[in-house]
Amino acid sequence: MNDLLTWFGLKRHPFDKQIKTSDLFGSEPLAEAAARLDYVKQRGGTMLLTGDPGVGKTVALRRFADGLNDNLYRPIYTPLATLNRFDILRHLNQKLGLVNKGSKSALYTQIQREILESKDQRGKTVVFIIDEAQLLATGPLHELRLMTNFRMDSYEPFILIMAGQSELRRIMDFAVMEPLAQRLRMRYHMPALEQEETGGYVTHQLELAGAAEPIFAPDALAAVHEQSFGIPRRIDNTATQAMLLAMCEHKRTIDADMVLKVKTGG
């Protein structure tokens, strides 16, 4: 991979997942997600964030968490969604740094007490971010709903963000999930990038990596969008493979035919 950087005169890999949140490409879906997350941050309550795999949900959550004031918020992120009713409470209890309890009711009481004390006494709002939430069964989802009931349902001292693939949006439309669905203060389904944004995204990533001149021709950018369907993770993979192919063919400019070779196996 270092040979790839040398060939194209780059300082780092242009599609590295470790990119700083401050350097993220400002796509419309990311901006829309940020606006809705900010609304929930200000108002409290529960948010549902959905989208197809690779569309950028976790990136949006990472930028949101990075932007939280440590003096005012306590973000707790977990992708562990394959848990039963008891385990989800035990896991959140552990994430809060609390001692283990032997019963579900004791865990429930302790978690709620910690949330209230954090908000009312220490001035820090707990922010639970549950990723891959489409894997949660209805039982754990109901436990999360019950956990939001404070002071006879008149107070929202913490923030709950459930993120998952598109099927999570359909799950919330089931009649059995109506009690939780009614508690959602905000919903947002992240779409893929439009063609113009795909080109802007690839160009942005390459410029951040130190590209002095365009590497992808305009028709190549259009081909990347067509093959990736505008999904950032697929854009990354397609663009990287096209660059590797270009290096193997001793070319420094990528056209649409080269991107097509990636799709067909060249």
Residue, then its C-alpha position, 0 to 999 in steps of 0.5 A: m500500500n505504501d507503493l500506492l502512496t508513492w505512485f500517486g504522490l500521496k502522504r497517507h491513504p485517502f480512504d482511511k477510516q481513521i480520518k479526523t471528524s473535523d476533516l469529514f466531507g460535508s455531505e448533505p446526509l451527514a449535515e442532515a444527521a448532524a442537525r437532527l442529532d444536535y436537536v436531540k442534544q438540546r431537547g433530550g429524549t430518544m432518536l432513531l438513526t437508520g440507513d443502509p450498511g456503509v452509508g455513514k451512520t457510525v461516522a455521523l455518531r462519531r462526529f456527534a460524540d467528538g463534538l460533545n462538551d465533556n463538562l456537560y455530556r457523558p457519551i456511552y457508545t456500544p455496538l453490542a446489540t445481540l443481548n437479551r433483556f437482562d444482559i442489555l441492562r447489565h451491559l449498560n450498568q457496566k458501561l456506567g462504571l457501576v457495580n454489578k447487581g444480581s437482579k434485573s430490578a436492582l440493575y434498572t433502579q441503579i441505572q436510573r439513579e446514576i442517570l438522575e444523579s449525573k444530570d441533577q447533581r453533577g451537571k452531566t447528561v448521559v448519552f447512550i449511543i446504541d449502534e447496530a440496534q437492528l439486532l436487538a430483539t423486542g424484549p431489550l427494546h422494551e427495556l430501553r423504553l422502560m428505562t426512559n420513564f422518569r418522574m411519571d414520564s415527565y422528565e428526560p434526564f438522558i439521551l438515547i440514540m439507537a442507530g441501525q440498518s434500514e430494517l430497524r425503521r421497519i421494526m419500529d413500525f410494528a404494532v408491538m413497538e408502538p410504545l417505543a415508537q411514540r417516544l422517539r423525539m426524532r427519526y432520520h434515515m440517511p440516504a446515499l450520496e448523489q452523483e455530484e457529492t460522490g465526486g466531491y467526496v472522492t476529490h476531498q479525500l484525495e486532497l486531504a491525502g496530499a494529491a496535487e493533481p486530479i487522479f480520477a477523470p470526471d467520467a471515472l467519478a461518475a463510474v464510481h458513483e454508479q458502481s457504489f450506489g453513492i454509499p461511502r464505504r463502497i465508494d472507498n473500496t471502489a476508488t481504492q481498487a481502481m487506484l491499485l489497478a492504475m498503479c499496476e497498469h502504470k497509469r496516474t489518471i483513472d478513467a471510467d474504463m478502469v473503474l469498470k475493470v474493477k467491477t468486472g474483475g479486469 
